[in-house]
Amino acid sequence: MGEGRFDAVVVGGGIVGLAVARALLLERPSLRLAVLEREAEVARHQTGHNSGVIHSGLYYRPGSLKARLCVEGGRELHRFCEEHGIPHPAVGKLVVATTPAEAARLDDLEARGRANGVAGIRRLDAAGLREVEPEAGGIEALHVAATAITDYGAVARALAAEVVDRGGRVLTRAGVIGVRALADALLFDTTAGEVRTAFAVTCAGLWADRVARAFGVDPQVRILAFRGEYRHLAPAVAARVRGLVYPVPDPLLPFLGVHLTRTVAGHVEVGPNAVWTLARAGYRRGLPPARDAWEALAYAGLWRLGRRHLGSAAFEFARSLSPRLFAASARRLMPSLSDADLLPGGAGVRAQAVTPAGELVDDFLLRPGPRSLHVLNAPSPAATASLAIGRHVARRALTLMAP
Ligand SMILES: Cc1cc2nc3c(=O)[nH]c(=O)nc-3n(C[C@H](O)[C@H](O)[C@H](O)COP(=O)(O)OP(=O)(O)OC[C@H]3O[C@@H](n4cnc5c(N)ncnc54)[C@H](O)[C@@H]3O)c2cc1C
């Protein structure tokens, strides 16, 4: 590549980095900009391995960035998909309570959804929920008819094409290895050669903390990786599921629980679970890279988190190893399922920031650094919210850049 010189570089070609790059070019069209992505293609990590749901905004604490940017970004994403010919059908979502205690927790979800401005929330009794999903179990449910699905890999590729159309560059196989601060710029050492820029935004997902440290920034959090394993329903059984069927989430965890998800490819996926893994790219069980293992195990926050959630972590490991336990979770949502109806599926790995006190960072998190801005926590619903996150981050970056 030789030495590239830019006004702004975005590190990370996932949906967040690409949305930031597009927003920077929309706000300042003359910017000489590049996205640096270490893989051979964009969207190889979280963006290309998720459930594909355009979340409505039901779960998130009112007033949080997650709540605001999910609702705003979701609306914008529908328009973007429309313009780019990307499917985004509203298949509807049920959150199903199977016990009276869970039914009581639906009250909180409903209140949150209404406070966040989610349109069309309905509370259904057992008969009502079975009109929506005839095979669903449960005694009560929330229904959001407008919840939709899409292909986030396709969205990311369309964003990358738009960045290029607007004069930016998307450089793949360009992993950032090191960063040097010069008097008037940053000099990146990348796997594709040197790159010089006046300013950088990092959106490195599973490696977000490590990339921020390369800039001399103390991220004050560590990224821990949680694998989400899927199975999918045999086609004849999948035909009996119309949309999305979720359990009532555990309020102490940021994960939504194993659910049934219809995909735009026509499958019905079951999952994802949430299994902590030492490997940042831990898509499969196996030995983690030594650096990943050392960084995680030497982190006090990991042990504190482990003490707090020992029971659920042990259950997740057991369910990961036992197809029968996995099927039992799915059966709570769809009682007619047999173990044999679930076929092996793929996996994604979530990047989740954890504080030294062992707390899972709930909201999206940004931290400025010298000539830089770092996205340190962009878990779900960051794909839904990506276009709104992109604008939010780009505006912040532009205020930090020299005029
Ligand atoms: C199993 C699962 C299910 C999910 N379901 C949903 C859902 O239904 N709806 C939803 O809204 N969200 C969902 N999410 C969350 C969503 O996928 C993520 O929030 C979103 O994709 C984050 O995008 P990102 O760009 O921050 O990260 P990523 O897509 O992980 O991108 C980060 C990029 O940075 C690159 N990178 C890292 N280090 C470097 C470096 N040193 N140099 C150059 N490049 C580097 C990586 O290669 C990667 O491409 C899910 C996530 C998972 C894992």
The ligand as a MOL file (V3000), in Angstrom:
LIG
                    3D

  0  0  0     0  0            999 V3000
M  V30 BEGIN CTAB
M  V30 COUNTS 53 58 0 0 0
M  V30 BEGIN ATOM
M  V30 1 C -24.2450 -13.7670 18.6310 0
M  V30 2 C -24.6070 -12.3300 18.4400 0
M  V30 3 C -25.9290 -11.9460 18.1820 0
M  V30 4 C -26.2560 -10.6020 18.0220 0
M  V30 5 N -27.5140 -10.2520 17.6270 0
M  V30 6 C -27.7910 -8.9460 17.3460 0
M  V30 7 C -29.0390 -8.5630 16.8110 0
M  V30 8 O -29.9030 -9.4050 16.5040 0
M  V30 9 N -29.2930 -7.2470 16.6020 0
M  V30 10 C -28.3560 -6.2820 16.8940 0
M  V30 11 O -28.6390 -5.0920 16.7240 0
M  V30 12 N -27.1440 -6.6160 17.3970 0
M  V30 13 C -26.8380 -7.9240 17.5830 0
M  V30 14 N -25.5960 -8.2820 18.0200 0
M  V30 15 C -24.6120 -7.2310 18.2950 0
M  V30 16 C -23.9790 -6.6820 17.0150 0
M  V30 17 O -23.6110 -7.7200 16.1290 0
M  V30 18 C -22.7480 -5.8630 17.4090 0
M  V30 19 O -23.1390 -4.9380 18.3960 0
M  V30 20 C -22.1700 -5.0810 16.2320 0
M  V30 21 O -21.9650 -5.9460 15.1230 0
M  V30 22 C -20.8630 -4.4400 16.6500 0
M  V30 23 O -20.2520 -3.9390 15.4890 0
M  V30 24 P -18.7370 -3.4830 15.5440 0
M  V30 25 O -18.4460 -2.8620 14.2550 0
M  V30 26 O -18.5170 -2.6980 16.7960 0
M  V30 27 O -17.9120 -4.8320 15.7810 0
M  V30 28 P -17.3730 -5.9310 14.7490 0
M  V30 29 O -18.3730 -6.3020 13.7550 0
M  V30 30 O -16.8130 -7.0230 15.5930 0
M  V30 31 O -16.2070 -5.1730 13.9930 0
M  V30 32 C -14.9760 -4.8330 14.5660 0
M  V30 33 C -13.9660 -4.8990 13.4630 0
M  V30 34 O -12.7000 -4.3880 13.9120 0
M  V30 35 C -11.6910 -5.1290 13.2530 0
M  V30 36 N -10.4420 -4.9580 13.9800 0
M  V30 37 C -10.1580 -5.3340 15.2370 0
M  V30 38 N -8.8940 -5.0280 15.5710 0
M  V30 39 C -8.3590 -4.4260 14.4770 0
M  V30 40 C -7.0660 -3.9070 14.1920 0
M  V30 41 N -6.0680 -3.9310 15.0990 0
M  V30 42 N -6.8340 -3.3750 12.9530 0
M  V30 43 C -7.8260 -3.3400 12.0090 0
M  V30 44 N -9.0710 -3.8530 12.2450 0
M  V30 45 C -9.3260 -4.3900 13.4520 0
M  V30 46 C -12.2290 -6.5620 13.3040 0
M  V30 47 O -11.5970 -7.4160 12.3890 0
M  V30 48 C -13.7040 -6.3340 13.0140 0
M  V30 49 O -14.0020 -6.4600 11.6350 0
M  V30 50 C -25.2440 -9.6130 18.1720 0
M  V30 51 C -23.9190 -10.0100 18.4090 0
M  V30 52 C -23.5920 -11.3400 18.5040 0
M  V30 53 C -22.1560 -11.7390 18.6680 0
M  V30 END ATOM
M  V30 BEGIN BOND
M  V30 1 1 1 2
M  V30 2 1 2 3
M  V30 3 2 2 52
M  V30 4 2 3 4
M  V30 5 1 4 5
M  V30 6 1 4 50
M  V30 7 2 5 6
M  V30 8 1 6 7
M  V30 9 1 6 13
M  V30 10 2 7 8
M  V30 11 1 7 9
M  V30 12 1 9 10
M  V30 13 2 10 11
M  V30 14 1 10 12
M  V30 15 2 12 13
M  V30 16 1 13 14
M  V30 17 1 14 15
M  V30 18 1 14 50
M  V30 19 1 15 16
M  V30 20 1 16 17
M  V30 21 1 16 18
M  V30 22 1 18 19
M  V30 23 1 18 20
M  V30 24 1 20 21
M  V30 25 1 20 22
M  V30 26 1 22 23
M  V30 27 1 23 24
M  V30 28 2 24 25
M  V30 29 1 24 26
M  V30 30 1 24 27
M  V30 31 1 27 28
M  V30 32 2 28 29
M  V30 33 1 28 30
M  V30 34 1 28 31
M  V30 35 1 31 32
M  V30 36 1 32 33
M  V30 37 1 33 34
M  V30 38 1 33 48
M  V30 39 1 34 35
M  V30 40 1 35 36
M  V30 41 1 35 46
M  V30 42 1 36 37
M  V30 43 1 36 45
M  V30 44 2 37 38
M  V30 45 1 38 39
M  V30 46 1 39 40
M  V30 47 2 39 45
M  V30 48 1 40 41
M  V30 49 2 40 42
M  V30 50 1 42 43
M  V30 51 2 43 44
M  V30 52 1 44 45
M  V30 53 1 46 47
M  V30 54 1 46 48
M  V30 55 1 48 49
M  V30 56 2 50 51
M  V30 57 1 51 52
M  V30 58 1 52 53
M  V30 END BOND
M  V30 END CTAB
M  END
